[in-house]
Amino acid sequence: MKLREPMPDLAGAVEWLNGEVTKEDLVGEKPTLIHFWSVSCYLCKEAMPQVNQFRDQYKDKLNVVAVHMPRSEEDLNLDQIKEVAAEHGINQPIFVDSEHKLAEAFENQYVPAYYVFDKDGKLRHFQAGGSGMKMLEKRVNRVLDELEKTE
């Protein structure tokens, strides 16, 4: 995905955990952070406390959606996905992308990967890998600051 491209539709989940959301639910009022993770991804689990801290710190200003993107056959076990999500406090909606439909829509090949969309659903920041949470926070804050200036 290129910067400023619109958020793809959230279609193709084999299951939603913690409630289902649509693109229409996310676009319009506040920015959105969509993060891709996988049960077999060590870096994802390492970064999860920071993602959860974001979610909690900005809960009134930011939508957060998790996307479980399997990297192997073992990652397709729904019970394991639920277990790891519970262990790591992932209580935001989780799109289970076992068929890689959303990964393809986002042109995403990485876990962890983070996509920040502004309130209008335009991509404003993308990053992949386990480091760079400070950069992610800066980008989220920039989008939030822009929102406050327009209100």
N, CA, C and O atoms as a GROMACS GRO file, in nm:
protein
  604
    1MET      N    1   0.084  -0.120   0.000
    1MET     CA    2   0.000   0.000   0.000
    1MET      C    3   0.087   0.124   0.000
    1MET      O    4   0.194   0.129   0.062
    2LYS      N    5   0.040   0.224  -0.071
    2LYS     CA    6   0.113   0.351  -0.074
    2LYS      C    7   0.046   0.450   0.022
    2LYS      O    8  -0.073   0.439   0.053
    3LEU      N    9   0.126   0.545   0.069
    3LEU     CA   10   0.072   0.649   0.156
    3LEU      C   11  -0.044   0.720   0.088
    3LEU      O   12  -0.043   0.741  -0.034
    4ARG      N   13  -0.142   0.758   0.166
    4ARG     CA   14  -0.263   0.828   0.122
    4ARG      C   15  -0.364   0.738   0.052
    4ARG      O   16  -0.472   0.785   0.015
    5GLU      N   17  -0.331   0.610   0.031
    5GLU     CA   18  -0.430   0.518  -0.028
    5GLU      C   19  -0.539   0.493   0.075
    5GLU      O   20  -0.513   0.495   0.195
    6PRO      N   21  -0.663   0.468   0.028
    6PRO     CA   22  -0.772   0.440   0.122
    6PRO      C   23  -0.759   0.302   0.186
    6PRO      O   24  -0.703   0.210   0.128
    7MET      N   25  -0.811   0.292   0.306
    7MET     CA   26  -0.813   0.165   0.378
    7MET      C   27  -0.892   0.063   0.297
    7MET      O   28  -1.003   0.092   0.252
    8PRO      N   29  -0.836  -0.057   0.279
    8PRO     CA   30  -0.914  -0.162   0.210
    8PRO      C   31  -1.034  -0.206   0.297
    8PRO      O   32  -1.035  -0.185   0.418
    9ASP      N   33  -1.132  -0.267   0.232
    9ASP     CA   34  -1.243  -0.325   0.308
    9ASP      C   35  -1.190  -0.439   0.394
    9ASP      O   36  -1.099  -0.512   0.353
   10LEU      N   37  -1.246  -0.453   0.512
   10LEU     CA   38  -1.204  -0.561   0.602
   10LEU      C   39  -1.288  -0.684   0.572
   10LEU      O   40  -1.378  -0.721   0.648
   11ALA      N   41  -1.256  -0.747   0.459
   11ALA     CA   42  -1.335  -0.861   0.411
   11ALA      C   43  -1.247  -0.984   0.401
   11ALA      O   44  -1.128  -0.974   0.375
   12GLY      N   45  -1.308  -1.101   0.422
   12GLY     CA   46  -1.237  -1.226   0.402
   12GLY      C   47  -1.191  -1.295   0.528
   12GLY      O   48  -1.116  -1.393   0.521
   13ALA      N   49  -1.232  -1.247   0.643
   13ALA     CA   50  -1.191  -1.312   0.768
   13ALA      C   51  -1.253  -1.451   0.778
   13ALA      O   52  -1.370  -1.469   0.743
   14VAL      N   53  -1.175  -1.549   0.824
   14VAL     CA   54  -1.236  -1.679   0.851
   14VAL      C   55  -1.313  -1.671   0.982
   14VAL      O   56  -1.405  -1.750   1.006
   15GLU      N   57  -1.275  -1.576   1.066
   15GLU     CA   58  -1.346  -1.552   1.192
   15GLU      C   59  -1.301  -1.418   1.248
   15GLU      O   60  -1.190  -1.372   1.222
   16TRP      N   61  -1.389  -1.356   1.326
   16TRP     CA   62  -1.355  -1.237   1.405
   16TRP      C   63  -1.355  -1.278   1.551
   16TRP      O   64  -1.444  -1.351   1.595
   17LEU      N   65  -1.257  -1.233   1.626
   17LEU     CA   66  -1.256  -1.253   1.770
   17LEU      C   67  -1.274  -1.116   1.836
   17LEU      O   68  -1.228  -1.015   1.782
   18ASN      N   69  -1.341  -1.111   1.950
   18ASN     CA   70  -1.364  -0.986   2.024
   18ASN      C   71  -1.453  -0.887   1.948
   18ASN      O   72  -1.441  -0.766   1.968
   19GLY      N   73  -1.538  -0.935   1.862
   19GLY     CA   74  -1.631  -0.847   1.791
   19GLY      C   75  -1.580  -0.812   1.652
   19GLY      O   76  -1.460  -0.800   1.629
   20GLU      N   77  -1.674  -0.794   1.560
   20GLU     CA   78  -1.641  -0.764   1.421
   20GLU      C   79  -1.654  -0.615   1.395
   20GLU      O   80  -1.745  -0.551   1.448
   21VAL      N   81  -1.566  -0.560   1.314
   21VAL     CA   82  -1.578  -0.421   1.271
   21VAL      C   83  -1.567  -0.417   1.118
   21VAL      O   84  -1.507  -0.505   1.056
   22THR      N   85  -1.625  -0.312   1.060
   22THR     CA   86  -1.615  -0.293   0.916
   22THR      C   87  -1.535  -0.165   0.891
   22THR      O   88  -1.512  -0.085   0.981
   23LYS      N   89  -1.495  -0.148   0.767
   23LYS     CA   90  -1.426  -0.024   0.729
   23LYS      C   91  -1.516   0.096   0.763
   23LYS      O   92  -1.467   0.199   0.810
   24GLU      N   93  -1.645   0.082   0.739
   24GLU     CA   94  -1.740   0.191   0.767
   24GLU      C   95  -1.742   0.227   0.917
   24GLU      O   96  -1.762   0.343   0.954
   25ASP      N   97  -1.722   0.125   1.003
   25ASP     CA   98  -1.717   0.151   1.148
   25ASP      C   99  -1.594   0.235   1.184
   25ASP      O  100  -1.598   0.312   1.280
   26LEU      N  101  -1.487   0.219   1.108
   26LEU     CA  102  -1.359   0.278   1.146
   26LEU      C  103  -1.334   0.415   1.084
   26LEU      O  104  -1.263   0.498   1.142
   27VAL      N  105  -1.391   0.439   0.968
   27VAL     CA  106  -1.362   0.563   0.895
   27VAL      C  107  -1.464   0.670   0.933
   27VAL      O  108  -1.584   0.642   0.943
   28GLY      N  109  -1.415   0.792   0.954
   28GLY     CA  110  -1.507   0.904   0.975
   28GLY      C  111  -1.485   0.981   1.102
   28GLY      O  112  -1.484   1.104   1.100
   29GLU      N  113  -1.467   0.912   1.215
   29GLU     CA  114  -1.458   0.985   1.341
   29GLU      C  115  -1.318   0.996   1.397
   29GLU      O  116  -1.278   1.102   1.446
   30LYS      N  117  -1.241   0.886   1.390
   30LYS     CA  118  -1.108   0.890   1.449
   30LYS      C  119  -1.010   0.803   1.370
   30LYS      O  120  -1.051   0.714   1.296
   31PRO      N  121  -0.881   0.830   1.388
   31PRO     CA  122  -0.780   0.750   1.318
   31PRO      C  123  -0.784   0.604   1.362
   31PRO      O  124  -0.846   0.569   1.463
   32THR      N  125  -0.717   0.518   1.284
   32THR     CA  126  -0.718   0.374   1.309
   32THR      C  127  -0.576   0.320   1.298
   32THR      O  128  -0.501   0.354   1.206
   33LEU      N  129  -0.542   0.234   1.393
   33LEU     CA  130  -0.418   0.156   1.386
   33LEU      C  131  -0.457   0.012   1.360
   33LEU      O  132  -0.531  -0.049   1.438
   34ILE      N  133  -0.407  -0.043   1.250
   34ILE     CA  134  -0.429  -0.185   1.220
   34ILE      C  135  -0.294  -0.254   1.228
   34ILE      O  136  -0.200  -0.217   1.158
   35HIS      N  137  -0.286  -0.354   1.316
   35HIS     CA  138  -0.157  -0.423   1.330
   35HIS      C  139  -0.172  -0.571   1.298
   35HIS      O  140  -0.263  -0.639   1.345
   36PHE      N  141  -0.077  -0.619   1.217
   36PHE     CA  142  -0.070  -0.759   1.177
   36PHE      C  143   0.024  -0.831   1.273
   36PHE      O  144   0.131  -0.781   1.306
   37TRP      N  145  -0.016  -0.950   1.316
   37TRP     CA  146   0.066  -1.030   1.407
   37TRP      C  147   0.040  -1.178   1.377
   37TRP      O  148  -0.048  -1.213   1.299
   38SER      N  149   0.119  -1.263   1.441
   38SER     CA  150   0.104  -1.406   1.423
   38SER      C  151   0.145  -1.478   1.550
   38SER      O  152   0.235  -1.434   1.622
   39VAL      N  153   0.080  -1.590   1.578
   39VAL     CA  154   0.111  -1.663   1.702
   39VAL      C  155   0.254  -1.714   1.703
   39VAL      O  156   0.313  -1.730   1.810
   40SER      N  157   0.313  -1.740   1.586
   40SER     CA  158   0.450  -1.792   1.581
   40SER      C  159   0.555  -1.680   1.577
   40SER      O  160   0.675  -1.708   1.565
   41CYS      N  161   0.512  -1.557   1.586
   41CYS     CA  162   0.603  -1.442   1.572
   41CYS      C  163   0.649  -1.392   1.708
   41CYS      O  164   0.570  -1.335   1.784
   42TYR      N  165   0.774  -1.414   1.738
   42TYR     CA  166   0.830  -1.371   1.866
   42TYR      C  167   0.827  -1.219   1.879
   42TYR      O  168   0.790  -1.166   1.984
   43LEU      N  169   0.867  -1.148   1.773
   43LEU     CA  170   0.868  -1.001   1.777
   43LEU      C  171   0.729  -0.944   1.801
   43LEU      O  172   0.714  -0.842   1.869
   44CYS      N  173   0.627  -1.011   1.745
   44CYS     CA  174   0.488  -0.965   1.765
   44CYS      C  175   0.452  -0.968   1.914
   44CYS      O  176   0.398  -0.873   1.969
   45LYS      N  177   0.486  -1.081   1.976
   45LYS     CA  178   0.453  -1.098   2.118
   45LYS      C  179   0.531  -0.999   2.203
   45LYS      O  180   0.480  -0.947   2.302
   46GLU      N  181   0.656  -0.974   2.163
   46GLU     CA  182   0.740  -0.879   2.236
   46GLU      C  183   0.682  -0.737   2.228
   46GLU      O  184   0.690  -0.662   2.325
   47ALA      N  185   0.626  -0.702   2.114
   47ALA     CA  186   0.573  -0.566   2.093
   47ALA      C  187   0.431  -0.549   2.148
   47ALA      O  188   0.384  -0.436   2.164
   48MET      N  189   0.362  -0.660   2.177
   48MET     CA  190   0.221  -0.652   2.215
   48MET      C  191   0.193  -0.562   2.336
   48MET      O  192   0.095  -0.488   2.334
   49PRO      N  193   0.276  -0.564   2.442
   49PRO     CA  194   0.246  -0.473   2.554
   49PRO      C  195   0.243  -0.326   2.510
   49PRO      O  196   0.164  -0.248   2.562
   50GLN      N  197   0.330  -0.289   2.416
   50GLN     CA  198   0.330  -0.151   2.369
   50GLN      C  199   0.207  -0.122   2.284
   50GLN      O  200   0.150  -0.013   2.292
   51VAL      N  201   0.166  -0.218   2.203
   51VAL     CA  202   0.045  -0.200   2.123
   51VAL      C  203  -0.076  -0.185   2.217
   51VAL      O  204  -0.161  -0.098   2.196
   52ASN      N  205  -0.082  -0.269   2.320
   52ASN     CA  206  -0.192  -0.261   2.416
   52ASN      C  207  -0.190  -0.129   2.492
   52ASN      O  208  -0.295  -0.071   2.521
   53GLN      N  209  -0.071  -0.082   2.524
   53GLN     CA  210  -0.059   0.047   2.593
   53GLN      C  211  -0.113   0.159   2.505
   53GLN      O  212  -0.184   0.247   2.553
   54PHE      N  213  -0.079   0.157   2.376
   54PHE     CA  214  -0.135   0.251   2.278
   54PHE      C  215  -0.286   0.248   2.281
   54PHE      O  216  -0.353   0.350   2.295
   55ARG      N  217  -0.337   0.125   2.266
   55ARG     CA  218  -0.482   0.104   2.259
   55ARG      C  219  -0.549   0.165   2.382
   55ARG      O  220  -0.650   0.234   2.371
   56ASP      N  221  -0.492   0.140   2.499
   56ASP     CA  222  -0.554   0.188   2.623
   56ASP      C  223  -0.535   0.338   2.640
   56ASP      O  224  -0.627   0.409   2.682
   57GLN      N  225  -0.416   0.387   2.609
   57GLN     CA  226  -0.385   0.529   2.625
   57GLN      C  227  -0.471   0.616   2.534
   57GLN      O  228  -0.512   0.725   2.572
   58TYR      N  229  -0.498   0.567   2.412
   58TYR     CA  230  -0.571   0.647   2.313
   58TYR      C  231  -0.711   0.593   2.287
   58TYR      O  232  -0.768   0.618   2.181
   59LYS      N  233  -0.766   0.519   2.382
   59LYS     CA  234  -0.891   0.447   2.354
   59LYS      C  235  -1.006   0.536   2.307
   59LYS      O  236  -1.092   0.490   2.233
   60ASP      N  237  -1.008   0.662   2.349
   60ASP     CA  238  -1.116   0.751   2.306
   60ASP      C  239  -1.086   0.821   2.173
   60ASP      O  240  -1.174   0.882   2.113
   61LYS      N  241  -0.960   0.811   2.128
   61LYS     CA  242  -0.918   0.886   2.010
   61LYS      C  243  -0.875   0.800   1.893
   61LYS      O  244  -0.857   0.851   1.782
   62LEU      N  245  -0.857   0.669   1.916
   62LEU     CA  246  -0.796   0.583   1.816
   62LEU      C  247  -0.865   0.448   1.811
   62LEU      O  248  -0.885   0.384   1.914
   63ASN      N  249  -0.901   0.404   1.690
   63ASN     CA  250  -0.949   0.266   1.671
   63ASN      C  251  -0.827   0.176   1.660
   63ASN      O  252  -0.728   0.213   1.597
   64VAL      N  253  -0.833   0.059   1.720
   64VAL     CA  254  -0.724  -0.038   1.707
   64VAL      C  255  -0.784  -0.172   1.666
   64VAL      O  256  -0.877  -0.222   1.730
   65VAL      N  257  -0.729  -0.229   1.558
   65VAL     CA  258  -0.775  -0.359   1.509
   65VAL      C  259  -0.651  -0.447   1.490
   65VAL      O  260  -0.551  -0.405   1.432
   66ALA      N  261  -0.660  -0.570   1.539
   66ALA     CA  262  -0.553  -0.667   1.520
   66ALA      C  263  -0.589  -0.758   1.403
   66ALA      O  264  -0.706  -0.791   1.383
   67VAL      N  265  -0.488  -0.798   1.327
   67VAL     CA  266  -0.508  -0.893   1.218
   67VAL      C  267  -0.412  -1.009   1.241
   67VAL      O  268  -0.290  -0.991   1.242
   68HIS      N  269  -0.468  -1.128   1.260
   68HIS     CA  270  -0.381  -1.244   1.276
   68HIS      C  271  -0.350  -1.301   1.137
   68HIS      O  272  -0.439  -1.350   1.068
   69MET      N  273  -0.222  -1.293   1.099
   69MET     CA  274  -0.178  -1.339   0.968
   69MET      C  275  -0.088  -1.461   0.988
   69MET      O  276   0.025  -1.447   1.036
   70PRO      N  277  -0.136  -1.580   0.953
   70PRO     CA  278  -0.055  -1.700   0.975
   70PRO      C  279   0.069  -1.703   0.887
   70PRO      O  280   0.068  -1.658   0.772
   71ARG      N  281   0.176  -1.757   0.943
   71ARG     CA  282   0.300  -1.773   0.867
   71ARG      C  283   0.327  -1.919   0.833
   71ARG      O  284   0.415  -1.949   0.752
   72SER      N  285   0.252  -2.010   0.894
   72SER     CA  286   0.271  -2.153   0.868
   72SER      C  287   0.141  -2.227   0.902
   72SER      O  288   0.046  -2.167   0.952
   73GLU      N  289   0.138  -2.355   0.874
   73GLU     CA  290   0.020  -2.438   0.904
   73GLU      C  291  -0.015  -2.431   1.052
   73GLU      O  292  -0.132  -2.426   1.089
   74GLU      N  293   0.089  -2.432   1.138
   74GLU     CA  294   0.063  -2.431   1.283
   74GLU      C  295  -0.014  -2.305   1.326
   74GLU      O  296  -0.088  -2.307   1.424
   75ASP      N  297   0.006  -2.197   1.252
   75ASP     CA  298  -0.058  -2.070   1.288
   75ASP      C  299  -0.208  -2.068   1.256
   75ASP      O  300  -0.276  -1.970   1.287
   76LEU      N  301  -0.260  -2.175   1.196
   76LEU     CA  302  -0.401  -2.177   1.157
   76LEU      C  303  -0.492  -2.226   1.270
   76LEU      O  304  -0.614  -2.222   1.256
   77ASN      N  305  -0.435  -2.274   1.379
   77ASN     CA  306  -0.513  -2.329   1.490
   77ASN      C  307  -0.585  -2.217   1.564
   77ASN      O  308  -0.523  -2.136   1.634
   78LEU      N  309  -0.718  -2.213   1.548
   78LEU     CA  310  -0.798  -2.106   1.606
   78LEU      C  311  -0.790  -2.103   1.759
   78LEU      O  312  -0.786  -1.996   1.820
   79ASP      N  313  -0.787  -2.221   1.821
   79ASP     CA  314  -0.776  -2.225   1.967
   79ASP      C  315  -0.645  -2.163   2.014
   79ASP      O  316  -0.641  -2.093   2.114
   80GLN      N  317  -0.539  -2.190   1.940
   80GLN     CA  318  -0.409  -2.132   1.975
   80GLN      C  319  -0.410  -1.980   1.957
   80GLN      O  320  -0.353  -1.908   2.038
   81ILE      N  321  -0.473  -1.933   1.851
   81ILE     CA  322  -0.485  -1.788   1.828
   81ILE      C  323  -0.558  -1.724   1.947
   81ILE      O  324  -0.514  -1.622   2.000
   82LYS      N  325  -0.669  -1.786   1.988
   82LYS     CA  326  -0.746  -1.734   2.102
   82LYS      C  327  -0.662  -1.734   2.229
   82LYS      O  328  -0.666  -1.639   2.307
   83GLU      N  329  -0.587  -1.843   2.249
   83GLU     CA  330  -0.504  -1.858   2.369
   83GLU      C  331  -0.395  -1.750   2.374
   83GLU      O  332  -0.376  -1.685   2.477
   84VAL      N  333  -0.324  -1.733   2.265
   84VAL     CA  334  -0.216  -1.633   2.260
   84VAL      C  335  -0.274  -1.492   2.274
   84VAL      O  336  -0.216  -1.408   2.343
   85ALA      N  337  -0.388  -1.467   2.210
   85ALA     CA  338  -0.453  -1.336   2.222
   85ALA      C  339  -0.487  -1.308   2.369
   85ALA      O  340  -0.465  -1.197   2.417
   86ALA      N  341  -0.541  -1.407   2.438
   86ALA     CA  342  -0.576  -1.391   2.580
   86ALA      C  343  -0.450  -1.369   2.665
   86ALA      O  344  -0.446  -1.281   2.751
   87GLU      N  345  -0.347  -1.450   2.640
   87GLU     CA  346  -0.220  -1.438   2.714
   87GLU      C  347  -0.160  -1.300   2.701
   87GLU      O  348  -0.101  -1.248   2.796
   88HIS      N  349  -0.174  -1.240   2.584
   88HIS     CA  350  -0.110  -1.112   2.556
   88HIS      C  351  -0.206  -0.994   2.563
   88HIS      O  352  -0.173  -0.883   2.520
   89GLY      N  353  -0.326  -1.016   2.617
   89GLY     CA  354  -0.419  -0.907   2.641
   89GLY      C  355  -0.472  -0.839   2.516
   89GLY      O  356  -0.502  -0.720   2.517
   90ILE      N  357  -0.484  -0.916   2.408
   90ILE     CA  358  -0.536  -0.856   2.284
   90ILE      C  359  -0.689  -0.862   2.293
   90ILE      O  360  -0.751  -0.962   2.257
   91ASN      N  361  -0.749  -0.753   2.340
   91ASN     CA  362  -0.895  -0.754   2.354
   91ASN      C  363  -0.964  -0.666   2.251
   91ASN      O  364  -1.087  -0.651   2.254
   92GLN      N  365  -0.887  -0.607   2.160
   92GLN     CA  366  -0.947  -0.535   2.049
   92GLN      C  367  -0.995  -0.637   1.945
   92GLN      O  368  -0.956  -0.754   1.952
   93PRO      N  369  -1.078  -0.595   1.851
   93PRO     CA  370  -1.123  -0.690   1.749
   93PRO      C  371  -1.004  -0.753   1.676
   93PRO      O  372  -0.907  -0.685   1.642
   94ILE      N  373  -1.014  -0.883   1.652
   94ILE     CA  374  -0.908  -0.955   1.580
   94ILE      C  375  -0.967  -1.017   1.454
   94ILE      O  376  -1.059  -1.099   1.460
   95PHE      N  377  -0.914  -0.977   1.341
   95PHE     CA  378  -0.950  -1.031   1.210
   95PHE      C  379  -0.860  -1.152   1.189
   95PHE      O  380  -0.738  -1.137   1.180
   96VAL      N  381  -0.918  -1.273   1.182
   96VAL     CA  382  -0.838  -1.393   1.160
   96VAL      C  383  -0.825  -1.413   1.010
   96VAL      O  384  -0.921  -1.451   0.942
   97ASP      N  385  -0.704  -1.387   0.959
   97ASP     CA  386  -0.679  -1.381   0.815
   97ASP      C  387  -0.610  -1.509   0.765
   97ASP      O  388  -0.505  -1.502   0.702
   98SER      N  389  -0.670  -1.623   0.794
   98SER     CA  390  -0.607  -1.752   0.761
   98SER      C  391  -0.589  -1.773   0.611
   98SER      O  392  -0.505  -1.854   0.569
   99GLU      N  393  -0.666  -1.703   0.531
   99GLU     CA  394  -0.654  -1.718   0.385
   99GLU      C  395  -0.576  -1.602   0.322
   99GLU      O  396  -0.569  -1.591   0.200
  100HIS      N  397  -0.519  -1.516   0.406
  100HIS     CA  398  -0.436  -1.402   0.362
  100HIS      C  399  -0.512  -1.304   0.273
  100HIS      O  400  -0.451  -1.233   0.193
  101LYS      N  401  -0.644  -1.299   0.287
  101LYS     CA  402  -0.723  -1.206   0.203
  101LYS      C  403  -0.693  -1.061   0.239
  101LYS      O  404  -0.676  -0.977   0.150
  102LEU      N  405  -0.686  -1.031   0.370
  102LEU     CA  406  -0.658  -0.893   0.410
  102LEU      C  407  -0.511  -0.860   0.387
  102LEU      O  408  -0.477  -0.748   0.348
  103ALA      N  409  -0.424  -0.957   0.411
  103ALA     CA  410  -0.281  -0.935   0.383
  103ALA      C  411  -0.262  -0.896   0.236
  103ALA      O  412  -0.183  -0.807   0.205
  104GLU      N  413  -0.334  -0.964   0.147
  104GLU     CA  414  -0.325  -0.930   0.004
  104GLU      C  415  -0.382  -0.792  -0.023
  104GLU      O  416  -0.324  -0.715  -0.100
  105ALA      N  417  -0.494  -0.759   0.038
  105ALA     CA  418  -0.555  -0.627   0.017
  105ALA      C  419  -0.460  -0.516   0.064
  105ALA      O  420  -0.454  -0.409   0.003
  106PHE      N  421  -0.386  -0.542   0.173
  106PHE     CA  422  -0.292  -0.444   0.226
  106PHE      C  423  -0.154  -0.455   0.158
  106PHE      O  424  -0.066  -0.372   0.181
  107GLU      N  425  -0.138  -0.559   0.074
  107GLU     CA  426  -0.007  -0.590   0.015
  107GLU      C  427   0.097  -0.609   0.126
  107GLU      O  428   0.212  -0.567   0.114
  108ASN      N  429   0.054  -0.672   0.234
  108ASN     CA  430   0.142  -0.691   0.351
  108ASN      C  431   0.206  -0.830   0.352
  108ASN      O  432   0.138  -0.931   0.330
  109GLN      N  433   0.336  -0.833   0.378
  109GLN     CA  434   0.409  -0.960   0.385
  109GLN      C  435   0.474  -0.978   0.521
  109GLN      O  436   0.546  -1.077   0.543
  110TYR      N  437   0.451  -0.885   0.614
  110TYR     CA  438   0.529  -0.885   0.737
  110TYR      C  439   0.445  -0.899   0.863
  110TYR      O  440   0.330  -0.855   0.868
  111VAL      N  441   0.504  -0.960   0.964
  111VAL     CA  442   0.453  -0.952   1.100
  111VAL      C  443   0.573  -0.926   1.190
  111VAL      O  444   0.678  -0.988   1.170
  112PRO      N  445   0.564  -0.838   1.287
  112PRO     CA  446   0.452  -0.744   1.301
  112PRO      C  447   0.459  -0.636   1.193
  112PRO      O  448   0.565  -0.603   1.140
  113ALA      N  449   0.342  -0.583   1.161
  113ALA     CA  450   0.331  -0.470   1.069
  113ALA      C  451   0.223  -0.377   1.122
  113ALA      O  452   0.122  -0.421   1.177
  114TYR      N  453   0.245  -0.248   1.104
  114TYR     CA  454   0.155  -0.148   1.160
  114TYR      C  455   0.114  -0.049   1.052
  114TYR      O  456   0.198   0.004   0.979
  115TYR      N  457  -0.017  -0.027   1.042
  115TYR     CA  458  -0.072   0.067   0.946
  115TYR      C  459  -0.152   0.172   1.023
  115TYR      O  460  -0.242   0.138   1.100
  116VAL      N  461  -0.119   0.300   1.003
  116VAL     CA  462  -0.191   0.408   1.068
  116VAL      C  463  -0.271   0.482   0.961
  116VAL      O  464  -0.215   0.533   0.864
  117PHE      N  465  -0.402   0.487   0.981
  117PHE     CA  466  -0.491   0.557   0.889
  117PHE      C  467  -0.547   0.680   0.959
  117PHE      O  468  -0.574   0.676   1.080
  118ASP      N  469  -0.564   0.791   0.885
  118ASP     CA  470  -0.628   0.908   0.945
  118ASP      C  471  -0.779   0.883   0.953
  118ASP      O  472  -0.828   0.779   0.911
  119LYS      N  473  -0.850   0.980   1.008
  119LYS     CA  474  -0.994   0.958   1.031
  119LYS      C  475  -1.071   0.937   0.901
  119LYS      O  476  -1.180   0.878   0.902
  120ASP      N  477  -1.016   0.984   0.789
  120ASP     CA  478  -1.081   0.965   0.660
  120ASP      C  479  -1.044   0.833   0.594
  120ASP      O  480  -1.085   0.804   0.482
  121GLY      N  481  -0.965   0.751   0.666
  121GLY     CA  482  -0.930   0.620   0.615
  121GLY      C  483  -0.816   0.619   0.514
  121GLY      O  484  -0.801   0.523   0.439
  122LYS      N  485  -0.736   0.726   0.513
  122LYS     CA  486  -0.619   0.732   0.423
  122LYS      C  487  -0.496   0.684   0.500
  122LYS      O  488  -0.475   0.721   0.616
  123LEU      N  489  -0.414   0.601   0.435
  123LEU     CA  490  -0.293   0.551   0.498
  123LEU      C  491  -0.194   0.665   0.520
  123LEU      O  492  -0.160   0.737   0.427
  124ARG      N  493  -0.150   0.680   0.645
  124ARG     CA  494  -0.056   0.787   0.679
  124ARG      C  495   0.080   0.736   0.721
  124ARG      O  496   0.179   0.808   0.713
  125HIS      N  497   0.086   0.610   0.766
  125HIS     CA  498   0.215   0.555   0.810
  125HIS      C  499   0.210   0.403   0.803
  125HIS      O  500   0.108   0.341   0.833
  126PHE      N  501   0.323   0.345   0.762
  126PHE     CA  502   0.338   0.200   0.763
  126PHE      C  503   0.475   0.168   0.818
  126PHE      O  504   0.574   0.233   0.785
  127GLN      N  505   0.481   0.067   0.901
  127GLN     CA  506   0.612   0.016   0.942
  127GLN      C  507   0.599  -0.131   0.974
  127GLN      O  508   0.493  -0.180   1.013
  128ALA      N  509   0.712  -0.201   0.958
  128ALA     CA  510   0.715  -0.344   0.985
  128ALA      C  511   0.835  -0.374   1.071
  128ALA      O  512   0.935  -0.302   1.069
  129GLY      N  513   0.825  -0.483   1.146
  129GLY     CA  514   0.936  -0.525   1.230
  129GLY      C  515   0.911  -0.492   1.376
  129GLY      O  516   0.816  -0.422   1.410
  130GLY      N  517   0.997  -0.541   1.459
  130GLY     CA  518   0.976  -0.530   1.604
  130GLY      C  519   1.021  -0.399   1.665
  130GLY      O  520   0.977  -0.364   1.775
  131SER      N  521   1.108  -0.325   1.597
  131SER     CA  522   1.158  -0.202   1.657
  131SER      C  523   1.075  -0.084   1.607
  131SER      O  524   0.985  -0.099   1.525
  132GLY      N  525   1.107   0.031   1.659
  132GLY     CA  526   1.043   0.151   1.606
  132GLY      C  527   0.911   0.188   1.668
  132GLY      O  528   0.831   0.260   1.607
  133MET      N  529   0.885   0.142   1.790
  133MET     CA  530   0.758   0.180   1.855
  133MET      C  531   0.752   0.330   1.883
  133MET      O  532   0.644   0.389   1.884
  134LYS      N  533   0.868   0.391   1.905
  134LYS     CA  534   0.870   0.537   1.926
  134LYS      C  535   0.826   0.608   1.798
  134LYS      O  536   0.751   0.705   1.803
  135MET      N  537   0.873   0.559   1.684
  135MET     CA  538   0.834   0.617   1.556
  135MET      C  539   0.684   0.599   1.533
  135MET      O  540   0.616   0.691   1.488
  136LEU      N  541   0.634   0.481   1.564
  136LEU     CA  542   0.491   0.455   1.549
  136LEU      C  543   0.411   0.551   1.636
  136LEU      O  544   0.311   0.608   1.592
  137GLU      N  545   0.456   0.569   1.760
  137GLU     CA  546   0.386   0.660   1.850
  137GLU      C  547   0.387   0.803   1.797
  137GLU      O  548   0.287   0.874   1.807
  138LYS      N  549   0.500   0.846   1.741
  138LYS     CA  550   0.509   0.981   1.682
  138LYS      C  551   0.407   0.996   1.571
  138LYS      O  552   0.337   1.097   1.563
  139ARG      N  553   0.400   0.895   1.484
  139ARG     CA  554   0.307   0.903   1.370
  139ARG      C  555   0.162   0.902   1.416
  139ARG      O  556   0.079   0.976   1.363
  140VAL      N  557   0.131   0.820   1.514
  140VAL     CA  558  -0.006   0.819   1.568
  140VAL      C  559  -0.038   0.956   1.627
  140VAL      O  560  -0.145   1.012   1.602
  141ASN      N  561   0.056   1.011   1.704
  141ASN     CA  562   0.033   1.143   1.764
  141ASN      C  563   0.018   1.252   1.659
  141ASN      O  564  -0.062   1.344   1.677
  142ARG      N  565   0.093   1.242   1.550
  142ARG     CA  566   0.081   1.342   1.444
  142ARG      C  567  -0.060   1.340   1.385
  142ARG      O  568  -0.121   1.444   1.364
  143VAL      N  569  -0.110   1.220   1.358
  143VAL     CA  570  -0.244   1.206   1.301
  143VAL      C  571  -0.350   1.255   1.401
  143VAL      O  572  -0.447   1.319   1.362
  144LEU      N  573  -0.330   1.225   1.530
  144LEU     CA  574  -0.422   1.270   1.633
  144LEU      C  575  -0.419   1.422   1.647
  144LEU      O  576  -0.523   1.485   1.663
  145ASP      N  577  -0.298   1.481   1.639
  145ASP     CA  578  -0.285   1.628   1.649
  145ASP      C  579  -0.358   1.695   1.533
  145ASP      O  580  -0.426   1.796   1.552
  146GLU      N  581  -0.343   1.640   1.413
  146GLU     CA  582  -0.412   1.695   1.296
  146GLU      C  583  -0.562   1.693   1.317
  146GLU      O  584  -0.633   1.789   1.284
  147LEU      N  585  -0.611   1.583   1.374
  147LEU     CA  586  -0.754   1.568   1.400
  147LEU      C  587  -0.802   1.678   1.496
  147LEU      O  588  -0.906   1.741   1.473
  148GLU      N  589  -0.724   1.701   1.602
  148GLU     CA  590  -0.763   1.802   1.702
  148GLU      C  591  -0.764   1.941   1.641
  148GLU      O  592  -0.847   2.025   1.679
  149LYS      N  593  -0.674   1.968   1.547
  149LYS     CA  594  -0.667   2.101   1.485
  149LYS      C  595  -0.785   2.125   1.394
  149LYS      O  596  -0.825   2.240   1.374
  150THR      N  597  -0.843   2.018   1.338
  150THR     CA  598  -0.955   2.037   1.245
  150THR      C  599  -1.089   2.041   1.316
  150THR      O  600  -1.190   2.078   1.256
  151GLU      N  601  -1.091   2.005   1.444
  151GLU     CA  602  -1.220   2.001   1.516
  151GLU      C  603  -1.262   2.138   1.561
  151GLU      O  604  -1.368   2.154   1.622
   0.00000   0.00000   0.00000
